[in-house]
Amino acid sequence: MNKFIKTFILLLFAFLTFGSSTSWGKQIQLPVIPNAKFDVTKYGASTSSADNAEAIQKTIDACSDAGGGSVVIPAGTYMCGPLMMKSHVNLYVSKGAMLKMLPYGNGNGIEPNTFPNNGTPNKYPHFIGGNNVHDIMVSGEGIIDGQGAEWWKIIRDKSIPDIKRGCIIRWENCKRMEVKDITLQNSPNVHITIGKGSTDATITHVTIKAPNDSPNTDGIDTWAQNINISYCNISTGDDNVAMDRESSNITIKHCKFGFGHGCSIGSFTTNVNNVLVDSCDFKNTTSGIRMKSNRGRGGNEQNITYSNITMDGVKFPIFISSYYPKPPKEASDADQSCSVDEKTPGWKDITIRNVKATNCTNNLFIWGLPELHVSNILLENVKIESAKGITINYADNVNIKNSQFSVADKYIIQIFKSIVNGLN
């Protein structure tokens, strides 16, 4: 059968069966992966090899050329350099298997069996990359380990200021993607990035973990539209999830977040809209509900809902700021307005409902810009227990209903040039 006819039939079959889920009323298409299996050991991969990249890439290529299927990593530990995904391929890491990135070494892959550069000194490719492909998947009950410790040491020591570290998974301009059931750990940089120009991604039942002091090890970053994230368990050294520029129609449900910087929007926030975060739990996270931007990084942030959220031991349970990375120490008329343009962050139409947060350091924090206030925020059935009090600056139409903000030390509530209704 002609390869293109076969692909069309597979796509039609997926659409007519169970190949989609819903995010903000939008059907998210799942990848179409045929049932064929391709064992990497049949193409030369082995647990004794110092680098299995060539063998595993050969398997991926053969799988795609044959119309697609699952590239199977059997039990055992496999060292590997960078890989590139091809259409209709599922990289399946079996239970008891570990796919391990080659170590950093002493730079640029010059030392044998270290991670190679990207053609430019100190610029490294992503471990599992993908560009302009479709119907791709990483799954299985095994582990993918980024061996990030040496990379993090360089960042902390600032020994190579311009080093560009790769992600474990980063896909650009791709369609119909899925990451499922896998454990990802210790990435040099972000663990999963759904990059620019992409659409229709599903990430479910994924565990992501890295030490809480590991730099820039975000769990999941999105720069794209139509994404479902569910039943994930994420503890990292940076944002648990970060929704960045052009992220729209994003649904995040039933996730557990440990240490990390929260389920965040930003700091690049242009055209981030139609976001739902629901039924998630935060434990000892730096931030919980976090929206962060700055002049020149934003514009058109709207239709955002966080609901049915529990938090314990979170430093900033609700944090909305147009001053990234840090707001001024005090709000005053000395904070001069700037002209508003298409990149001015203007958070609006935000709903935060059914939130219970205990043992927190800070309380509700909202800080817009003098030239463009945060606007139209509903806080309903929100209960926060904290040591410090509320800050609301440059915000309009903040409506508080059936909510309690308990402050241990009676810290003075700061409200500056804001319209707040329902705060007792």
N, C-alpha and C positions, 0 to 999 in steps of 0.2 A: 504494500500500500504506500502511496506517495506520502512522504514525511509531513507535508503541509496539510494534507487531508486528515491524516491521523491526529495531528495537533488540534485541528478544528473540531473533530469529533470528541476529543478529550475535554476541550473547553466547554462544548455544548453539554456533555454529560455532567460535568461539574456544576454548571449553572442550574440544571434541571433537578439535581439531587440535593446534597447537603453541603454544597460548596460555598456557603456564604454565612455571614453573621451580620448583626445590625449595630451601627454606631450613629446616633443622632438621626435615625430614620434612614440612613444610607446603608445599603447592602454592601458589606465588605466581602469581597471575593477571596476564597481560599485558593492556594496553589493547586494545580492539577499535577499529580505525581503518579505515573504508572506503577504497577506492582512489581516490575522487574527489580532484581537485586544484583549488585555488583560488589563483590568482596575485594577490599583493597589488597589483601594478601595475594590474590591471584594476579595482581599487577605489580608485585614486587615489594609491597610494604611489609615491614616486620618490626617486632619489638626490639630487635637487636640493631636496627639501623640508626645511625646518628642523625639522619634527616630523611623523612619519608615524603617530603613535598613533591618530588618528581613522580613517585609512584601513585600517590593519592590524586594528584592533578591529572595524571594519565587515566585514572579510574573515572574521575568526574567527566573528562572529555569523552571517554568511550560511552559512558552512561548517556550523556546528552546526545551524542551522535546516533545512538540507538533509539532515540525517542524519549528517553528519560527513565527514571526509576530511583532507587535508593542506593547510595554509595555507603557501604556498611563498614564501619570500623569495629572489628571484633574485640573481645576482651583482651586487656593488656595495655601497656603504655607505649604510645607512639610519638616520638619526637618529630616535629614538623615545622617547615618554613611556611611562607605565605601561600595561600590558595586563592583561586578565583572561581566563583560559582558560575554554572552554566544553566540555561533554561531547563525546566522540568526535572531538576535534580534535588533530591533530599539527602543531605549529608547526615547519616544516621550513626550516632555514637552509642554503641551497645552498652548494656549494663555490665559493669566491671571494666569498661574501657576508659582510658584517659588519652585525649589528644592534647599534646603539650607543645606550646610555642617554643621554638629555639630560644635560648637565653640571649640577653643583650650582648654579652661578651665585652670586648674593649672597643666596639664601635664599628658600624658599617659592614658587618658581616665579613670583615677581612680575616679575622680569626676563624679558623675552621669550625663549622657547626654552630655558628652564631647567626642571629637574625640579620638578613641582608638589608641593605639600604634600598631606596626607591629610585636609584640613579643619581641622587644628590646626597652628599655627605650629611649625616645626621637627620635625614628625612626617611622615615620607615613606612612601608606599606601596612595595610590592615592585614590581620591574620586570615580572616575569611571574608574576602572582598566580593563585590558584585557591582557591575555597572551596565546599565541598559540591557538587563536580562529580565526574565519573567518566570513565574511559577518556580520559586526556589524555597528551600526549607532546610532548617537545621533542627534535628530532633534526637530522641533516644534518652535512655536513663543513665548515660555515662556523664563524664566530666570533660570540659574544655578548660585548660589551665593556661593563663597568660604569662606565668612566671614574672610578675611585675616588679619584684623587690629591687632588682638592680636598676630598672628604669626609674623607680621612685627615688632611689638614692641620688641619682643624677639631678633630678628636679629639686630635691631638698638642698643638695650641696651647691646647686647652680653652677656646676662644673662645665655644662654645655648649655648656655642660655637659650639657644635657638633650636634645641632638639625637637623634632616632630615625632611623637610616638603614635603608633597605630592603635586601633580598636581591636577587640577580639572579632566582632562582626560589624561591618559597615557596608550598607548597600545604598547605591546612588542611582536615581533614575530607573528604579525597578518597579515591577508590578506583581502583585499577588505573592506575598512573602509570608512565611510563618516560622516562628521559633517556638518549640514545644517540648516540654518535659525535661529539658537538659539542665545541667548545672554549669554555670560559668563562674570562674573565679580568678582573682588576681590579675586583672587586665593591666597592661602598661598604661592604658588610657581608659576611655569609655568602654563599657562591655558590649552594648548593642547600640548602634546608631541606624535609624531609618532616615536616610539622607535626602537631600534636596531632589525634587523632581519625582519622588516615589509616590506610590499610592497603593492602598489595600494591604495592610500589614496586620497580622495577628500574632500576639505573643502571649502564651498561656502556660501555666504550670511550670514556670521557669524559676530556678533558684539562682540568685546572683549574690556573690559575697567577695568582699575585700576588706582589709583592715580599716578601721575608722580613721586612721591618719594617712591613708594612701591618697596621693594627690590626683585630683581630676578623674577619679575612677567611677564616674556616674554609672548607674545601673542601666538605664534606657534613656536615650536622647531621641527626640523626634524633630524633624524638619520637613514634615510632609503631611498629607491628608489621609483620612479614612483609616484609622488605626484603632484596634481593640487590644487592650492589655488586661489580662485577668488572671486571678489565682497565682500571682507571683509573690515570691518571698525575697526581699532585696535589702541587704545591708552593705553599705559601701563607704568610701571616704569622701564622697561628694554627693550631688543630687541623687536621690533614689530614682526619680524620674525627672527629666527636664524636657518641657515642651517649648521648643524654640520657634524661630521665624517660620511662617507659613504652615504651622501646625493647626489643622482644623478637622472637625469631626473626629475628635479623640474621645474614646470611652475607656476609663480605667476602673475596674471593679474587683472587689474581693481580694485585694492585695494586702500583704503584711510588710510593713517597713520598719526595719530596725535602725541602727545608727546610720547616719547620712544626713543630707541637708533638706530632705523632704520631697513631697510630690509637687514639683515646682513648675512654674511657667517663667521662662526667661533664662538668661537676661536679654537675649535678642527676641523681641516679642511682636514684631510687625506681622499683622494679619493672623494672630493667634485667636481663634474663635471657635465656638461650638465645642466646648470642653465639658465633659462630665466625669467627675471622680466620685465614686459611690461605694459605700460599704467597705471601707478600708480601715486598717488598724495601724497606729503608729506607737512605737515603744522606744523611748530614749533617743528619739530623733532630734537633730538640732532644730529643724523646722518641720512643721506639718503642712498646713496649707500655705504655700509660699508663691507670691507673684512679685517678680523683680524686674525692673527695667531702668533705663536712663535716657536722657535726651540723646537723640540720634540712633536709638536702638529699637524704638517702638512704633506705635501707630495701629489703631483699629484692633484693640484688645477688647473683646466683648463676648457676651453669652457664655458665661463661665459658671458652672455649678459644682459645688462640693457638698455632698450630702451623706448622712448616716456614717459619720466618722467618729472613731474613738481614739483618744490619745492618752498616754501616760508618760510623764517625765520628759516632755518636749519643751525645749527652751523657748521657741517662738511658735505657739500653736496656730495663730492666724497672722500672717505677715504680708502686707501689700505695700510696695514702695516703688516710686518712680525715681529713686536715687540709688543706683547700684554703683559700687558695692555697699556704700554706707550713706545713710541720710545725715543731714546736719545735726549737730548736737541740740540745737533749739530752733523752733520755728519762729520767724519774726518777719517784720516788713523789710528787714535788711536782705532777705532772700529775694533777689531781684528776679522779676519775670523775664523770660526769653520769648522770642517770637515763636508761634506755633507753626509747625510744618508737618509734612506727612510722616515724619519719623519721631514725632513727639508722643510718648506713651500717654494714652488716655483711657485707662481702665473704666469700663462701664458695664452695666447690666450683669451684676455678679450676685449669685444666690449662694448663701452658706446656711445649710439647714440640718438640724439634728446632729449636733456636734457635742460630744462630752469629752472634756480635757481636764485631767487631774495632775497634780504635782508638777505644774509648769512653772518656769521662771518668769516669763512675761505673759502678757494678756493680749487683747486685741490691739493690733498695730496697723494703722492705715496712714500713709503719707504720700499725697499726690504732689503735683507741681503747682506753684502759684499761678502759672499761665494756663494750666489745664488740670482741673481737679479730677480726682477719682469721683465717679458718680453712679447713682442708682445701685446701691448695695442693700440687699435684704439679708439680715441675720435673724433667723427664726429657730427657736428652740436650741439655742447655743448656750452651753454651760461650761465655763472655764474657771478653774481654781488655780491661782498663781500667787507668786510672791510680789510681783510688781503690777502696776496698773495699766490703764488704757491710754493709747496715744492715737488721736485722730486729727490729722492736719491736712488742709486743702482737700476736703471731701464734701460732696453735696449729695443730699437725699440718701443719707445712711439711715435705714429703717430697721429698728430693733424690736423684735416681737418675742414675747414669752422666753426671755433669755436672762441668764444670771452670770455676773462677772464677780467672782469672789476674790478679794485681794487681801493677802495676809498682813502686809505691813502698812496698809492704808496709803500706799503710794499715790501721790497726787495725780488725778486724771488730767491729761493734757489734751485740750481741744482748741484748735486754732483755725479760724476762717473756714469753718465747716458747718454743715446743716445736718444735725443728728436728731432723729425722732425716736422716742421710746427708751432712752437711756435713763435709768433711775439712779 
